[in-house]
Amino acid sequence: MGAYSYTTVVVEPDGATRIGVSLQPDESVSVLCSTGRPRAQISVMHAGADVVIAPTDPECPTAGDVEIARRLAASFERYADEVERLHALNADTRRDTAA
């Protein structure tokens, strides 16, 4: 399956709405996080989907915002570790199959 991104909108019978954004990017993904500016945010853009993560007040984050940012960083680190692990596992499997 190739790289793509999509957004889904689900409206429940009671009117509750849920919006999901799925990114399965390739090398065309753009991730921007400027430093030294008066506001904190990170942006991920791919295939027409733009996701921005920022504190409730990007110019004056709270201690809670710092904790959330740290949790996001830890989750992205675990994600990178899992992608690397699965890549290595599948590389070994491809070599075993080719032999």
C-alpha positions in Angstrom: 0.0 0.0 0.0 1.4 3.4 -0.9 1.5 6.6 1.1 -1.6 8.6 1.6 -3.5 10.6 4.2 -7.2 11.0 4.8 -9.8 12.5 7.1 -13.0 10.9 8.4 -15.9 12.7 9.9 -18.4 10.6 11.9 -21.7 12.1 13.2 -23.5 9.8 15.7 -27.3 9.7 15.9 -27.2 11.9 19.0 -25.2 14.6 17.1 -21.8 13.8 18.6 -19.1 14.3 16.0 -15.7 12.6 15.8 -13.1 13.7 13.3 -10.1 11.5 12.5 -7.0 12.3 10.5 -4.8 9.4 9.4 -1.4 10.0 7.9 0.6 7.3 6.2 3.3 9.6 4.7 6.2 9.1 2.3 9.1 11.4 1.8 6.8 14.2 0.7 5.7 14.7 4.4 6.6 18.0 5.9 7.2 18.4 9.6 7.9 21.9 10.9 8.7 23.0 14.4 10.4 26.4 14.7 12.4 27.4 17.7 13.2 30.7 19.2 9.8 32.2 18.1 7.2 33.8 20.4 4.9 30.7 20.1 5.3 26.9 20.3 3.7 24.6 17.8 4.5 21.6 15.5 3.0 21.1 12.1 2.7 17.9 10.1 1.6 18.2 6.5 1.0 15.5 3.9 -1.4 14.9 1.0 -3.6 17.9 1.8 -3.9 17.0 5.5 -2.5 19.6 7.9 -2.2 18.8 11.6 -1.0 21.4 14.0 -0.3 20.7 17.7 0.1 23.7 20.0 -0.5 24.5 23.7 -3.8 26.1 24.6 -2.0 29.4 24.7 1.0 28.9 22.3 2.6 32.1 23.6 2.3 31.3 27.3 2.3 27.5 27.9 1.4 26.2 31.3 3.1 23.4 33.3 0.4 21.1 32.1 1.2 22.0 28.5 4.9 21.1 29.2 3.8 17.7 30.5 1.6 17.1 27.4 4.5 18.0 25.1 6.8 15.6 27.0 4.2 12.8 26.7 3.9 13.5 23.0 7.7 13.4 22.6 7.9 10.1 24.5 5.1 8.6 22.3 6.8 9.7 19.1 10.1 8.2 20.4 8.3 4.9 21.0 6.7 5.1 17.5 10.2 5.6 15.9 11.5 2.6 17.9 8.6 0.4 16.8 9.0 1.5 13.1 12.7 0.6 13.3 12.0 -2.7 15.0 9.4 -3.7 12.4 11.6 -2.6 9.6 14.5 -4.7 10.9 12.2 -7.7 11.5 10.7 -7.5 7.9 14.2 -7.0 6.4 15.2 -10.3 8.1 12.1 -12.0 6.8 12.6 -10.8 3.3 16.2 -12.1 3.3 15.0 -15.5 4.7 12.3 -15.8 2.0 14.8 -14.9 -0.8 17.2 -17.6 0.2 
